[in-house]
Amino acid sequence: MEQNDIVCFRVKFLRKMHEFSRNNDTRPIVYLDKKWIKQNNTRGHIWQNSDNTERLKEPI
């Protein structure tokens, strides 16, 4: 059984997503993992394209 606050957050989220869909909102939706919320949280590796011309930069 889930906690009531988690169920409430999920319902709010799904209602908001439905509202975006109903209003034909074309803005991209970006999901973030909690690791990338704080500026100083870094990983030992980075994402980059196959040409090595673009990548996710680590915070300074």
Phi, psi and omega per residue, in radians:
M1 nan 2.324 -3.107
E2 -1.499 2.722 3.093
Q3 -1.228 2.556 -3.080
N4 -1.053 -0.667 -3.116
D5 -1.169 -0.610 3.117
I6 -1.199 -0.743 3.094
V7 -1.062 -0.733 -3.139
C8 -1.094 -0.777 3.108
F9 -1.085 -0.699 3.131
R10 -1.124 -0.746 3.129
V11 -1.091 -0.770 3.112
K12 -1.070 -0.764 3.130
F13 -1.070 -0.855 -3.115
L14 -1.126 -0.641 3.082
R15 -1.137 -0.713 3.127
K16 -1.136 -0.754 3.110
M17 -1.101 -0.678 3.102
H18 -1.139 -0.707 3.110
E19 -1.081 -0.765 3.097
F20 -1.038 -0.788 -3.129
S21 -1.108 -0.767 -3.116
R22 -1.127 -0.589 -3.121
N23 -1.582 0.142 -3.132
N24 0.940 0.701 3.107
D25 -1.251 2.143 -3.057
T26 -1.749 0.070 3.106
R27 -1.128 2.474 3.115
P28 -1.222 2.561 3.074
I29 -1.807 2.199 -3.088
V30 -2.004 2.226 3.099
Y31 -1.802 2.293 -3.135
L32 -1.985 2.409 2.994
D33 -1.398 2.546 -3.068
K34 -1.058 -0.352 3.119
K35 -1.089 -0.517 -3.020
W36 -1.722 0.152 -3.134
I37 -1.300 -0.806 -3.108
K38 -1.486 2.452 -3.067
Q39 -1.075 -0.647 -3.027
N40 -1.560 0.011 3.051
N41 -1.376 2.052 -3.140
T42 -2.211 2.872 3.110
R43 -1.983 2.852 3.112
G44 -1.343 -0.205 3.111
H45 -2.353 2.920 -3.116
I46 -2.270 2.865 3.029
W47 -1.598 2.433 3.056
Q48 -2.671 2.813 -3.132
N49 -1.412 3.030 -3.067
S50 -1.205 -0.370 3.116
D51 -1.537 -0.072 -3.091
N52 1.052 0.520 -3.142
T53 -1.781 -0.352 3.131
E54 -2.320 2.532 3.120
R55 -2.787 2.875 3.031
L56 -1.433 2.070 -3.081
K57 -1.431 2.486 3.083
E58 -1.352 2.576 3.122
P59 -1.082 2.610 3.107
I60 -1.589 nan nan
